[in-house]
Amino acid sequence: MNKKPGTIGWFDLTISNAKEVTDFYEAVLGWKPELVSMGDYNDYNMTIDGIPQAGVCHKKGPNEHLPSTWMIYINVENIETSAQAVVEKGGELLGEIREMKGYGKFCFIKDPAGAASALFEPEIE
């Protein structure tokens, strides 16, 4: 996973038929699904040779309001500062800043034109 601020560090897709779509991408691209526990259900890391390439997620819980599109995660140095700049510059936060233990913090945003993406502050190693 790329961690440099300003670069794209991850892609994922949040949809209602995640299992069906993992089968699709396995057949089309050769990506192998690996389970990622979300507590009471599993999402998927799609891998090549065991290396995660992208995620496929269920449209549930805190993700149920997200658009069904490939979401890019753009690395930032400080998630709180970047989230504040989103609002100040006419964008919108699509929920709270969340933490993924062992990876970092993220939040979903819309820019002033309405395009959705995610900001991601990678955890320091």
The first five atom37 places (N, CA, C, CB, O) and aatype in JSON, in Angstrom:
{
  "aatype": [12, 2, 11, 11, 14, 7, 16, 9, 7, 17, 13, 3, 10, 16, 9, 15, 2, 0, 11, 6, 19, 16, 3, 13, 18, 6, 0, 19, 10, 7, 17, 11, 14, 6, 10, 19, 15, 12, 7, 3, 18, 2, 3, 18, 2, 12, 16, 9, 3, 7, 9, 14, 5, 0, 7, 19, 4, 8, 11, 11, 7, 14, 2, 6, 8, 10, 14, 15, 16, 17, 12, 9, 18, 9, 2, 19, 6, 2, 9, 6, 16, 15, 0, 5, 0, 19, 19, 6, 11, 7, 7, 6, 10, 10, 7, 6, 9, 1, 6, 12, 11, 7, 18, 7, 11, 13, 4, 13, 9, 11, 3, 14, 0, 7, 0, 0, 15, 0, 10, 13, 6, 14, 6, 9, 6],
  "atom_mask": [
    [1, 1, 1, 1, 1],
    [1, 1, 1, 1, 1],
    [1, 1, 1, 1, 1],
    [1, 1, 1, 1, 1],
    [1, 1, 1, 1, 1],
    [1, 1, 1, 0, 1],
    [1, 1, 1, 1, 1],
    [1, 1, 1, 1, 1],
    [1, 1, 1, 0, 1],
    [1, 1, 1, 1, 1],
    [1, 1, 1, 1, 1],
    [1, 1, 1, 1, 1],
    [1, 1, 1, 1, 1],
    [1, 1, 1, 1, 1],
    [1, 1, 1, 1, 1],
    [1, 1, 1, 1, 1],
    [1, 1, 1, 1, 1],
    [1, 1, 1, 1, 1],
    [1, 1, 1, 1, 1],
    [1, 1, 1, 1, 1],
    [1, 1, 1, 1, 1],
    [1, 1, 1, 1, 1],
    [1, 1, 1, 1, 1],
    [1, 1, 1, 1, 1],
    [1, 1, 1, 1, 1],
    [1, 1, 1, 1, 1],
    [1, 1, 1, 1, 1],
    [1, 1, 1, 1, 1],
    [1, 1, 1, 1, 1],
    [1, 1, 1, 0, 1],
    [1, 1, 1, 1, 1],
    [1, 1, 1, 1, 1],
    [1, 1, 1, 1, 1],
    [1, 1, 1, 1, 1],
    [1, 1, 1, 1, 1],
    [1, 1, 1, 1, 1],
    [1, 1, 1, 1, 1],
    [1, 1, 1, 1, 1],
    [1, 1, 1, 0, 1],
    [1, 1, 1, 1, 1],
    [1, 1, 1, 1, 1],
    [1, 1, 1, 1, 1],
    [1, 1, 1, 1, 1],
    [1, 1, 1, 1, 1],
    [1, 1, 1, 1, 1],
    [1, 1, 1, 1, 1],
    [1, 1, 1, 1, 1],
    [1, 1, 1, 1, 1],
    [1, 1, 1, 1, 1],
    [1, 1, 1, 0, 1],
    [1, 1, 1, 1, 1],
    [1, 1, 1, 1, 1],
    [1, 1, 1, 1, 1],
    [1, 1, 1, 1, 1],
    [1, 1, 1, 0, 1],
    [1, 1, 1, 1, 1],
    [1, 1, 1, 1, 1],
    [1, 1, 1, 1, 1],
    [1, 1, 1, 1, 1],
    [1, 1, 1, 1, 1],
    [1, 1, 1, 0, 1],
    [1, 1, 1, 1, 1],
    [1, 1, 1, 1, 1],
    [1, 1, 1, 1, 1],
    [1, 1, 1, 1, 1],
    [1, 1, 1, 1, 1],
    [1, 1, 1, 1, 1],
    [1, 1, 1, 1, 1],
    [1, 1, 1, 1, 1],
    [1, 1, 1, 1, 1],
    [1, 1, 1, 1, 1],
    [1, 1, 1, 1, 1],
    [1, 1, 1, 1, 1],
    [1, 1, 1, 1, 1],
    [1, 1, 1, 1, 1],
    [1, 1, 1, 1, 1],
    [1, 1, 1, 1, 1],
    [1, 1, 1, 1, 1],
    [1, 1, 1, 1, 1],
    [1, 1, 1, 1, 1],
    [1, 1, 1, 1, 1],
    [1, 1, 1, 1, 1],
    [1, 1, 1, 1, 1],
    [1, 1, 1, 1, 1],
    [1, 1, 1, 1, 1],
    [1, 1, 1, 1, 1],
    [1, 1, 1, 1, 1],
    [1, 1, 1, 1, 1],
    [1, 1, 1, 1, 1],
    [1, 1, 1, 0, 1],
    [1, 1, 1, 0, 1],
    [1, 1, 1, 1, 1],
    [1, 1, 1, 1, 1],
    [1, 1, 1, 1, 1],
    [1, 1, 1, 0, 1],
    [1, 1, 1, 1, 1],
    [1, 1, 1, 1, 1],
    [1, 1, 1, 1, 1],
    [1, 1, 1, 1, 1],
    [1, 1, 1, 1, 1],
    [1, 1, 1, 1, 1],
    [1, 1, 1, 0, 1],
    [1, 1, 1, 1, 1],
    [1, 1, 1, 0, 1],
    [1, 1, 1, 1, 1],
    [1, 1, 1, 1, 1],
    [1, 1, 1, 1, 1],
    [1, 1, 1, 1, 1],
    [1, 1, 1, 1, 1],
    [1, 1, 1, 1, 1],
    [1, 1, 1, 1, 1],
    [1, 1, 1, 1, 1],
    [1, 1, 1, 1, 1],
    [1, 1, 1, 0, 1],
    [1, 1, 1, 1, 1],
    [1, 1, 1, 1, 1],
    [1, 1, 1, 1, 1],
    [1, 1, 1, 1, 1],
    [1, 1, 1, 1, 1],
    [1, 1, 1, 1, 1],
    [1, 1, 1, 1, 1],
    [1, 1, 1, 1, 1],
    [1, 1, 1, 1, 1],
    [1, 1, 1, 1, 1],
    [1, 1, 1, 1, 1]
  ],
  "atom_positions": [
    [[0.85, -1.18, 0.0], [0.0, 0.0, 0.0], [0.89, 1.24, 0.0], [-0.96, 0.0, 1.22], [1.76, 1.38, 0.86]],
    [[0.68, 2.12, -0.94], [1.41, 3.38, -1.01], [0.95, 4.29, 0.13], [1.2, 4.06, -2.4], [-0.25, 4.39, 0.38]],
    [[1.89, 4.96, 0.81], [1.53, 5.79, 1.97], [1.9, 7.26, 1.8], [2.2, 5.27, 3.2], [1.61, 8.05, 2.69]],
    [[2.52, 7.66, 0.7], [2.96, 9.03, 0.52], [1.75, 9.97, 0.42], [3.86, 9.15, -0.75], [0.83, 9.71, -0.36]],
    [[1.74, 11.08, 1.21], [0.63, 12.03, 1.12], [0.42, 12.53, -0.32], [0.87, 13.22, 2.06], [1.38, 12.82, -1.03]],
    [[-0.84, 12.62, -0.7], [-1.2, 13.09, -2.04], [-1.29, 12.0, -3.08], [0.0, 0.0, 0.0], [-1.71, 12.25, -4.2]],
    [[-0.91, 10.78, -2.72], [-1.0, 9.67, -3.66], [-2.2, 8.8, -3.34], [0.29, 8.82, -3.63], [-2.75, 8.86, -2.24]],
    [[-2.62, 8.01, -4.3], [-3.73, 7.08, -4.1], [-3.17, 5.82, -3.47], [-4.47, 6.76, -5.44], [-2.29, 5.16, -4.02]],
    [[-3.69, 5.49, -2.3], [-3.18, 4.36, -1.54], [-4.03, 3.11, -1.61], [0.0, 0.0, 0.0], [-3.56, 2.02, -1.26]],
    [[-5.29, 3.23, -2.04], [-6.18, 2.07, -2.0], [-7.41, 2.34, -2.86], [-6.61, 1.73, -0.54], [-7.75, 3.5, -3.12]],
    [[-8.06, 1.27, -3.28], [-9.35, 1.32, -3.98], [-10.26, 0.31, -3.32], [-9.19, 1.04, -5.52], [-9.81, -0.78, -2.95]],
    [[-11.52, 0.62, -3.17], [-12.48, -0.42, -2.83], [-13.85, -0.1, -3.4], [-12.57, -0.61, -1.32], [-14.14, 1.02, -3.82]],
    [[-14.67, -1.1, -3.38], [-16.02, -1.06, -3.94], [-16.98, -1.49, -2.86], [-16.14, -1.97, -5.22], [-16.83, -2.58, -2.3]],
    [[-17.97, -0.66, -2.53], [-18.96, -0.97, -1.5], [-20.3, -1.17, -2.18], [-19.04, 0.16, -0.41], [-20.87, -0.24, -2.75]],
    [[-20.81, -2.41, -2.1], [-22.0, -2.8, -2.85], [-22.85, -3.8, -2.07], [-21.61, -3.4, -4.21], [-22.39, -4.39, -1.09]],
    [[-24.08, -3.99, -2.5], [-24.97, -4.91, -1.79], [-24.72, -6.37, -2.13], [-26.41, -4.56, -2.1], [-25.08, -7.25, -1.35]],
    [[-24.11, -6.66, -3.28], [-23.88, -8.06, -3.68], [-22.38, -8.36, -3.75], [-24.54, -8.34, -5.05], [-21.87, -8.77, -4.79]],
    [[-21.69, -8.15, -2.63], [-20.23, -8.27, -2.59], [-19.72, -9.64, -3.01], [-19.73, -7.94, -1.21], [-18.78, -9.73, -3.79]],
    [[-20.32, -10.72, -2.51], [-19.83, -12.06, -2.84], [-19.93, -12.31, -4.34], [-20.63, -13.13, -2.08], [-18.98, -12.82, -4.94]],
    [[-21.04, -11.97, -4.95], [-21.22, -12.15, -6.4], [-20.15, -11.38, -7.18], [-22.63, -11.68, -6.83], [-19.62, -11.88, -8.17]],
    [[-19.85, -10.18, -6.73], [-18.88, -9.35, -7.43], [-17.46, -9.87, -7.22], [-18.98, -7.9, -6.97], [-16.63, -9.74, -8.12]],
    [[-17.15, -10.45, -6.05], [-15.81, -11.04, -5.88], [-15.63, -12.19, -6.87], [-15.6, -11.54, -4.43], [-14.55, -12.35, -7.44]],
    [[-16.68, -12.98, -7.08], [-16.62, -14.06, -8.07], [-16.39, -13.5, -9.47], [-17.93, -14.89, -8.04], [-15.62, -14.08, -10.25]],
    [[-17.04, -12.39, -9.8], [-16.87, -11.73, -11.1], [-15.41, -11.33, -11.31], [-17.78, -10.5, -11.2], [-14.82, -11.66, -12.33]],
    [[-14.83, -10.6, -10.33], [-13.46, -10.13, -10.49], [-12.44, -11.26, -10.43], [-13.14, -9.1, -9.43], [-11.36, -11.15, -11.02]],
    [[-12.76, -12.34, -9.75], [-11.87, -13.5, -9.76], [-11.82, -14.1, -11.17], [-12.35, -14.57, -8.74], [-10.75, -14.45, -11.67]],
    [[-12.99, -14.2, -11.81], [-13.05, -14.75, -13.17], [-12.45, -13.81, -14.21], [-14.48, -15.07, -13.54], [-11.76, -14.25, -15.12]],
    [[-12.71, -12.52, -14.08], [-12.28, -11.55, -15.08], [-10.8, -11.18, -14.94], [-13.13, -10.3, -14.99], [-10.08, -11.1, -15.93]],
    [[-10.34, -10.95, -13.68], [-9.0, -10.43, -13.45], [-8.03, -11.41, -12.79], [-9.09, -9.21, -12.61], [-6.82, -11.17, -12.76]],
    [[-8.56, -12.51, -12.27], [-7.7, -13.44, -11.55], [-7.46, -13.05, -10.1], [0.0, 0.0, 0.0], [-6.64, -13.67, -9.42]],
    [[-8.18, -12.02, -9.62], [-8.05, -11.63, -8.22], [-8.65, -12.72, -7.33], [-8.75, -10.26, -7.96], [-9.72, -13.24, -7.63]],
    [[-7.97, -13.05, -6.26], [-8.45, -14.05, -5.31], [-9.01, -13.34, -4.08], [-7.31, -15.03, -4.91], [-8.32, -12.51, -3.49]],
    [[-10.25, -13.66, -3.68], [-10.82, -13.01, -2.49], [-10.27, -13.59, -1.2], [-12.33, -13.14, -2.5], [-10.18, -14.81, -1.05]],
    [[-9.89, -12.73, -0.28], [-9.5, -13.12, 1.07], [-10.44, -12.42, 2.05], [-8.0, -12.77, 1.37], [-10.68, -11.22, 1.94]],
    [[-10.96, -13.18, 2.99], [-11.92, -12.64, 3.95], [-11.28, -11.61, 4.88], [-12.54, -13.77, 4.77], [-10.15, -11.78, 5.33]],
    [[-12.03, -10.56, 5.16], [-11.65, -9.54, 6.14], [-12.82, -9.43, 7.11], [-11.31, -8.13, 5.45], [-13.91, -8.98, 6.73]],
    [[-12.61, -9.83, 8.34], [-13.69, -9.83, 9.32], [-14.12, -8.41, 9.66], [-13.27, -10.57, 10.59], [-13.3, -7.55, 9.96]],
    [[-15.43, -8.2, 9.6], [-16.02, -6.93, 10.0], [-16.89, -7.13, 11.24], [-16.85, -6.33, 8.83], [-17.77, -6.32, 11.53]],
    [[-16.64, -8.21, 11.96], [-17.43, -8.52, 13.15], [-18.45, -9.59, 12.83], [0.0, 0.0, 0.0], [-18.15, -10.78, 12.93]],
    [[-19.66, -9.18, 12.43], [-20.72, -10.14, 12.15], [-20.84, -10.51, 10.67], [-22.03, -9.6, 12.63], [-21.76, -11.23, 10.29]],
    [[-19.93, -10.03, 9.84], [-19.87, -10.41, 8.42], [-18.45, -10.19, 7.92], [-20.9, -9.58, 7.57], [-17.62, -9.62, 8.63]],
    [[-18.17, -10.65, 6.71], [-16.85, -10.49, 6.11], [-16.91, -9.63, 4.86], [-16.25, -11.86, 5.78], [-17.81, -9.78, 4.04]],
    [[-15.94, -8.75, 4.72], [-15.66, -8.08, 3.46], [-14.49, -8.83, 2.83], [-15.33, -6.55, 3.66], [-14.09, -9.88, 3.33]],
    [[-13.96, -8.31, 1.73], [-12.94, -9.03, 0.99], [-11.79, -8.14, 0.57], [-13.55, -9.68, -0.22], [-12.0, -7.02, 0.1]],
    [[-10.55, -8.63, 0.73], [-9.4, -8.08, 0.03], [-9.25, -8.92, -1.23], [-8.08, -8.1, 0.92], [-9.26, -10.15, -1.16]],
    [[-9.11, -8.28, -2.35], [-8.9, -8.98, -3.61], [-7.4, -8.99, -3.87], [-9.7, -8.3, -4.8], [-6.77, -7.93, -3.94]],
    [[-6.81, -10.18, -4.02], [-5.37, -10.32, -4.03], [-4.85, -10.95, -5.32], [-4.93, -11.14, -2.85], [-5.57, -11.65, -6.04]],
    [[-3.58, -10.68, -5.58], [-2.81, -11.39, -6.6], [-1.57, -11.9, -5.88], [-2.44, -10.45, -7.85], [-0.84, -11.12, -5.28]],
    [[-1.34, -13.2, -5.94], [-0.2, -13.81, -5.24], [-0.18, -13.42, -3.77], [1.11, -13.4, -5.91], [0.89, -13.22, -3.2]],
    [[-1.35, -13.32, -3.15], [-1.46, -12.99, -1.74], [-1.27, -11.52, -1.41], [0.0, 0.0, 0.0], [-1.3, -11.14, -0.23]],
    [[-1.08, -10.67, -2.42], [-0.87, -9.24, -2.21], [-2.17, -8.5, -2.49], [0.28, -8.69, -3.1], [-2.67, -8.55, -3.62]],
    [[-2.75, -7.81, -1.49], [-4.01, -7.09, -1.7], [-3.88, -6.02, -2.79], [-4.47, -6.44, -0.4], [-2.93, -5.24, -2.82]],
    [[-4.87, -6.01, -3.69], [-4.93, -5.05, -4.78], [-6.07, -4.05, -4.61], [-5.09, -5.77, -6.1], [-5.95, -2.89, -5.01]],
    [[-7.17, -4.5, -4.01], [-8.37, -3.68, -3.84], [-9.3, -4.4, -2.86], [-9.09, -3.41, -5.21], [-9.08, -5.56, -2.52]],
    [[-10.33, -3.69, -2.42], [-11.3, -4.28, -1.52], [-12.68, -4.32, -2.15], [0.0, 0.0, 0.0], [-13.03, -3.48, -2.97]],
    [[-13.46, -5.32, -1.75], [-14.88, -5.37, -2.1], [-15.62, -5.51, -0.77], [-15.21, -6.58, -3.1], [-15.39, -6.44, -0.01]],
    [[-16.51, -4.55, -0.52], [-17.15, -4.42, 0.79], [-18.67, -4.49, 0.67], [-16.74, -3.09, 1.45], [-19.26, -4.09, -0.34]],
    [[-19.3, -5.02, 1.72], [-20.75, -5.03, 1.8], [-21.26, -3.63, 2.13], [-21.23, -6.05, 2.86], [-20.65, -2.91, 2.91]],
    [[-22.35, -3.27, 1.53], [-22.99, -1.98, 1.78], [-23.86, -2.14, 3.03], [-23.84, -1.51, 0.54], [-25.09, -2.24, 2.94]],
    [[-23.2, -2.15, 4.2], [-23.87, -2.37, 5.48], [-23.34, -1.4, 6.52], [-23.68, -3.82, 5.96], [-22.29, -0.77, 6.34]],
    [[-24.07, -1.29, 7.61], [-23.61, -0.51, 8.76], [-23.17, 0.89, 8.36], [0.0, 0.0, 0.0], [-23.91, 1.61, 7.69]],
    [[-21.95, 1.28, 8.78], [-21.5, 2.65, 8.5], [-21.25, 2.9, 7.01], [-20.24, 2.94, 9.28], [-21.06, 4.05, 6.6]],
    [[-21.24, 1.85, 6.19], [-21.0, 2.01, 4.75], [-22.29, 1.99, 3.92], [-20.08, 0.92, 4.27], [-22.22, 2.1, 2.69]],
    [[-23.45, 1.85, 4.54], [-24.68, 1.69, 3.77], [-25.06, 2.93, 2.97], [-25.8, 1.32, 4.68], [-25.84, 2.83, 2.02]],
    [[-24.53, 4.1, 3.35], [-24.88, 5.34, 2.65], [-23.9, 5.68, 1.52], [-24.92, 6.49, 3.65], [-24.09, 6.67, 0.81]],
    [[-22.84, 4.88, 1.35], [-21.83, 5.2, 0.34], [-22.33, 4.88, -1.07], [-20.53, 4.43, 0.63], [-23.1, 3.95, -1.26]],
    [[-21.88, 5.66, -2.04], [-22.26, 5.36, -3.43], [-21.63, 4.04, -3.88], [-21.84, 6.51, -4.37], [-20.52, 3.71, -3.45]],
    [[-22.32, 3.3, -4.72], [-21.79, 2.04, -5.26], [-20.9, 2.36, -6.46], [-22.94, 1.06, -5.67], [-21.33, 2.35, -7.61]],
    [[-19.66, 2.65, -6.14], [-18.67, 2.99, -7.16], [-17.3, 2.61, -6.63], [-18.72, 4.5, -7.54], [-17.12, 2.45, -5.42]],
    [[-16.33, 2.45, -7.52], [-14.96, 2.24, -7.05], [-14.53, 3.51, -6.34], [-13.99, 1.89, -8.23], [-14.51, 4.59, -6.93]],
    [[-14.18, 3.38, -5.07], [-13.79, 4.51, -4.23], [-12.27, 4.56, -4.13], [-14.44, 4.41, -2.82], [-11.63, 3.55, -3.82]],
    [[-11.69, 5.73, -4.4], [-10.25, 5.89, -4.21], [-10.0, 6.46, -2.83], [-9.64, 6.79, -5.3], [-10.76, 7.29, -2.33]],
    [[-8.92, 6.0, -2.21], [-8.47, 6.5, -0.92], [-7.2, 7.3, -1.17], [-8.24, 5.33, 0.12], [-6.18, 6.74, -1.59]],
    [[-7.25, 8.59, -0.9], [-6.13, 9.48, -1.14], [-5.42, 9.73, 0.18], [-6.6, 10.81, -1.8], [-6.03, 10.18, 1.15]],
    [[-4.14, 9.45, 0.21], [-3.35, 9.6, 1.44], [-3.2, 11.07, 1.82], [-1.98, 8.95, 1.27], [-2.97, 11.93, 0.97]],
    [[-3.33, 11.33, 3.12], [-3.1, 12.67, 3.66], [-2.18, 12.54, 4.87], [-4.45, 13.35, 4.06], [-2.07, 11.48, 5.49]],
    [[-1.52, 13.63, 5.19], [-0.61, 13.63, 6.34], [-1.37, 13.69, 7.66], [0.36, 14.81, 6.25], [-0.98, 13.05, 8.63]],
    [[-2.47, 14.48, 7.69], [-3.25, 14.65, 8.91], [-4.73, 14.67, 8.54], [-2.85, 15.96, 9.67], [-5.2, 15.6, 7.89]],
    [[-5.46, 13.63, 8.94], [-6.86, 13.47, 8.53], [-7.74, 14.6, 9.07], [-7.39, 12.12, 9.02], [-8.63, 15.07, 8.37]],
    [[-7.51, 15.04, 10.31], [-8.33, 16.09, 10.89], [-8.15, 17.41, 10.13], [-7.99, 16.28, 12.38], [-9.13, 18.09, 9.84]],
    [[-6.92, 17.76, 9.82], [-6.64, 18.99, 9.08], [-7.25, 18.93, 7.68], [-5.12, 19.23, 8.98], [-7.84, 19.91, 7.21]],
    [[-7.11, 17.79, 7.02], [-7.66, 17.65, 5.67], [-9.19, 17.66, 5.69], [-7.15, 16.36, 5.03], [-9.8, 18.25, 4.8]],
    [[-9.8, 17.02, 6.67], [-11.26, 17.02, 6.78], [-11.78, 18.44, 7.0], [-11.73, 16.09, 7.93], [-12.8, 18.83, 6.44]],
    [[-11.09, 19.21, 7.82], [-11.48, 20.6, 8.05], [-11.37, 21.4, 6.76], [-10.59, 21.24, 9.15], [-12.24, 22.22, 6.47]],
    [[-10.32, 21.17, 5.97], [-10.15, 21.88, 4.69], [-11.26, 21.51, 3.71], [-8.78, 21.55, 4.08], [-11.68, 22.36, 2.91]],
    [[-11.73, 20.27, 3.75], [-12.85, 19.86, 2.88], [-14.04, 20.78, 3.1], [-13.25, 18.38, 3.16], [-14.59, 21.33, 2.15]],
    [[-14.43, 20.95, 4.36], [-15.59, 21.77, 4.7], [-15.33, 23.24, 4.36], [-15.94, 21.62, 6.19], [-16.19, 23.91, 3.8]],
    [[-14.15, 23.73, 4.71], [-13.82, 25.14, 4.46], [-13.82, 25.48, 2.97], [-12.47, 25.47, 5.05], [-14.11, 26.61, 2.59]],
    [[-13.5, 24.51, 2.13], [-13.4, 24.75, 0.69], [-14.67, 24.33, -0.07], [-12.21, 24.01, 0.13], [-14.64, 24.21, -1.29]],
    [[-15.76, 24.1, 0.65], [-17.05, 23.85, 0.0], [-17.39, 22.4, -0.25], [0.0, 0.0, 0.0], [-18.35, 22.09, -0.95]],
    [[-16.6, 21.5, 0.32], [-16.91, 20.08, 0.2], [-17.79, 19.61, 1.34], [0.0, 0.0, 0.0], [-18.3, 20.41, 2.12]],
    [[-17.96, 18.3, 1.43], [-18.85, 17.73, 2.45], [-18.23, 16.46, 3.0], [-20.26, 17.43, 1.87], [-17.69, 15.64, 2.25]],
    [[-18.3, 16.29, 4.32], [-17.89, 15.04, 4.95], [-19.07, 14.08, 4.9], [-17.4, 15.27, 6.42], [-20.18, 14.46, 5.26]],
    [[-18.83, 12.87, 4.47], [-19.89, 11.85, 4.39], [-19.77, 10.91, 5.59], [-19.8, 11.05, 3.05], [-19.56, 9.71, 5.43]],
    [[-19.9, 11.46, 6.77], [-19.77, 10.69, 8.0], [-18.56, 11.13, 8.79], [0.0, 0.0, 0.0], [-17.89, 12.1, 8.44]],
    [[-18.29, 10.42, 9.85], [-17.21, 10.74, 10.77], [-15.88, 10.17, 10.3], [-17.55, 10.22, 12.17], [-15.83, 9.28, 9.45]],
    [[-14.81, 10.68, 10.88], [-13.49, 10.07, 10.7], [-13.52, 8.75, 11.46], [-12.33, 11.01, 11.22], [-13.95, 8.69, 12.61]],
    [[-13.06, 7.69, 10.8], [-13.06, 6.36, 11.4], [-11.64, 5.81, 11.43], [-14.0, 5.4, 10.63], [-10.77, 6.24, 10.66]],
    [[-11.41, 4.85, 12.31], [-10.09, 4.24, 12.41], [-10.19, 2.76, 12.06], [-9.5, 4.43, 13.82], [-11.12, 2.07, 12.49]],
    [[-9.22, 2.28, 11.29], [-9.08, 0.87, 11.0], [-7.78, 0.42, 11.67], [-9.07, 0.58, 9.43], [-6.69, 0.71, 11.18]],
    [[-7.92, -0.28, 12.8], [-6.76, -0.68, 13.6], [-5.7, -1.35, 12.74], [-7.2, -1.63, 14.72], [-5.98, -2.25, 11.95]],
    [[-4.47, -0.88, 12.9], [-3.35, -1.43, 12.18], [-3.13, -0.83, 10.8], [0.0, 0.0, 0.0], [-2.12, -1.12, 10.16]],
    [[-4.06, 0.01, 10.34], [-3.94, 0.62, 9.01], [-3.9, 2.14, 9.08], [-5.09, 0.17, 8.13], [-3.01, 2.76, 8.5]],
    [[-4.85, 2.74, 9.77], [-4.9, 4.19, 9.86], [-6.31, 4.72, 10.02], [0.0, 0.0, 0.0], [-7.23, 3.98, 10.38]],
    [[-6.47, 6.02, 9.75], [-7.76, 6.7, 9.86], [-8.23, 7.1, 8.46], [-7.65, 7.96, 10.79], [-7.43, 7.36, 7.57]],
    [[-9.57, 7.14, 8.3], [-10.13, 7.52, 7.0], [-11.46, 8.21, 7.18], [-10.27, 6.3, 6.09], [-12.11, 8.09, 8.22]],
    [[-11.87, 8.93, 6.14], [-13.22, 9.49, 6.08], [-13.6, 9.65, 4.61], [-13.29, 10.87, 6.84], [-12.74, 9.79, 3.74]],
    [[-14.88, 9.61, 4.36], [-15.41, 9.77, 3.01], [-15.84, 11.21, 2.83], [-16.6, 8.8, 2.75], [-16.37, 11.85, 3.74]],
    [[-15.6, 11.72, 1.62], [-15.91, 13.13, 1.35], [-16.57, 13.28, -0.02], [-14.63, 13.99, 1.42], [-16.51, 12.38, -0.86]],
    [[-17.19, 14.43, -0.23], [-17.6, 14.89, -1.55], [-16.91, 16.21, -1.8], [-19.17, 15.03, -1.67], [-16.85, 17.06, -0.91]],
    [[-16.38, 16.38, -3.01], [-15.78, 17.66, -3.35], [-16.89, 18.63, -3.76], [-14.73, 17.51, -4.49], [-18.04, 18.22, -3.83]],
    [[-16.58, 19.91, -4.04], [-17.64, 20.87, -4.39], [-18.44, 20.5, -5.63], [-17.03, 22.21, -4.59], [-19.55, 20.99, -5.82]],
    [[-17.89, 19.64, -6.49], [-18.62, 19.2, -7.69], [-19.49, 17.97, -7.41], [-17.64, 18.88, -8.82], [-20.26, 17.55, -8.28]],
    [[-19.39, 17.4, -6.2], [-20.2, 16.24, -5.84], [-19.52, 14.9, -6.02], [0.0, 0.0, 0.0], [-20.13, 13.86, -5.78]],
    [[-18.24, 14.89, -6.44], [-17.51, 13.63, -6.62], [-17.07, 13.09, -5.26], [-16.29, 13.82, -7.57], [-16.53, 13.84, -4.44]],
    [[-17.29, 11.81, -5.04], [-16.95, 11.17, -3.76], [-15.56, 10.55, -3.83], [-17.99, 10.1, -3.39], [-15.14, 10.04, -4.88]],
    [[-14.86, 10.59, -2.71], [-13.58, 9.89, -2.53], [-13.39, 9.73, -1.03], [-12.38, 10.68, -3.21], [-14.23, 10.12, -0.23]],
    [[-12.26, 9.15, -0.67], [-11.94, 8.97, 0.74], [-10.57, 9.57, 1.01], [-11.96, 7.47, 1.15], [-9.67, 9.51, 0.17]],
    [[-10.42, 10.15, 2.19], [-9.14, 10.6, 2.67], [-8.62, 9.53, 3.62], [-9.23, 12.0, 3.37], [-9.39, 8.96, 4.4]],
    [[-7.31, 9.26, 3.57], [-6.73, 8.2, 4.38], [-5.41, 8.67, 4.99], [-6.53, 6.92, 3.55], [-4.5, 9.08, 4.27]],
    [[-5.32, 8.6, 6.31], [-4.07, 8.88, 7.02], [-3.48, 7.55, 7.46], [-4.31, 9.84, 8.26], [-3.94, 6.96, 8.43]],
    [[-2.46, 7.07, 6.73], [-1.88, 5.77, 7.08], [-1.27, 5.79, 8.48], [-0.82, 5.36, 6.06], [-0.73, 6.8, 8.93]],
    [[-1.36, 4.65, 9.16], [-0.74, 4.52, 10.46], [0.78, 4.55, 10.29], [-1.2, 3.23, 11.17], [1.31, 3.93, 9.37]],
    [[1.45, 5.26, 11.16], [2.92, 5.34, 11.14], [3.48, 4.03, 11.66], [3.44, 6.55, 11.99], [3.03, 3.51, 12.68]],
    [[4.44, 3.51, 10.95], [5.05, 2.23, 11.36], [6.18, 2.43, 12.32], [5.54, 1.46, 10.16], [6.8, 1.46, 12.76]]
  ]
}
